[in-house]
Amino acid sequence: MPREVHVHLLPNHFEPDALRGGIAVVIDLLRATTTIVAALAHGARCVLPCGDVETARRAAASLPVGSVLLGGERGGVRIEGFDLDNSPAAYTSERVAGKTIVFTTTNGTAALLRSREAARVLVGSLVNRRAVARAIAADDRPVHLVCAGTEGRVTAEDVVAAGAIVAELEVILGKTTSAGDTALLAKELWTAESTTGERLLSILRRSRGGSNLVELGFDRDIEFAARVDAIDLVAEYFPPTDDVRAI
Amino acid sequence: MPREVHVHLLPNHFEPDALRGGIAVVIDLLRATTTIVAALAHGARCVLPCGDVETARRAAASLPVGSVLLGGERGGVRIEGFDLDNSPAAYTSERVAGKTIVFTTTNGTAALLRSREAARVLVGSLVNRRAVARAIAADDRPVHLVCAGTEGRVTAEDVVAAGAIVAELEVILGKTTSAGDTALLAKELWTAESTTGERLLSILRRSRGGSNLVELGFDRDIEFAARVDAIDLVAEYFPPTDDVRAI
């Protein structure tokens, strides 16, 4: 029986209960999940996703001074009083090694929180695509790829990343099965775009999230997010302790 | 200002009011909207879409004997007592010329009925893609391409057809604009698939609707639906009289 792989184009396209017993992979390619993976790869102890700015400030205040950094964005830019924005390039070893990152973003953290009913929740991006696909392949639960979207709208950058993960999973497991055609759509989009790196960058720059970043001067973050398989790390969200750690 | 073009991947992805003042194009490629276009091209006087089988029977019974045919499907096959199934090939000139087709299908007619708040509702398919694109281009309202899907799930065949219409519209009008990335996704899928006719047939056969048809022995209907621009006809749904006519 082929493995069940569902792609949800938006977090509100499923009831939270539908993920129960499954393994969820949350994708907010530009930039939250790419940034979380970058932070952990650069030695952050863990990332604490928070749904809003006030919760993030309180969580940071409850931790020992010097052990914590506040990171994230509203409107794509750094939040007042926060240490870091949502740019993966900002999460260097010098800044984040050994630190807890309290993190809040507009769409990505909300998608993580909505996926917490799943038996496991992984953090997906293109930079850790192969590592995520291998972790899923080694599990045997139904897979739910959850695209974060932007303010309730489908974004191409998340869908192409979901397609990349499905394609890699099929390299490992062979054919997968799905209730609808969203996994097929995502995979076809990825296959079309991955023929050359230039086409991937082109769709990322034309996507809703990407065109916002270009306007805000964060084009380098698009290039960072497009480094397929550059980071061999699986990030898992543990709802009981509310943190994301490298496993 | 570029023209607004929105692709709705499912009819329940929008509130009916959101279409008010716009021009809707309803797409159920395999097979309802392809069949409606074929029926009108072969001389049917009009098509009356009905939400359920009983309504269809009552509508047919109220029309003069000999002037009407009952057509449609449940579970992909002909409904008991109906004259025609949902196969475009069945709607030949010999059968349908001059007739009113009372028509009910699982997804396509529901999508038409849900789109009736739009200022205009057109019936879209690949066979009449260019004709639809030209009709939209000659109008100046925001465009809503409504993919019917299958039982509440996104289907690739409707999305690729939506992409084909967006691509053709951009040939005529230049760049379009959209609130989300679904139009971009659809267009990229179409561009990827349209490189050769074989790839289009391949995605149609792998799609949810297409794989059902292959199982039911209706592969020839997939080939019919894939004849891009074969029929130069625009079909419009007129909610006041509840019928679809060639314009």
Interface residues (C-beta under 8 A of the other chain):
Chain A: L9 G149 T150 R153 V154 T155 A156 E157 V159 A179 G180 D181 T182 L184 L185 E188 L189 T191 A192 E193 I203 R206 S207 R208
Chain B: L9 G149 T150 R153 V154 T155 A156 E157 V159 A179 G180 D181 T182 L184 L185 E188 L189 T191 A192 E193 I203 R206 S207 R208
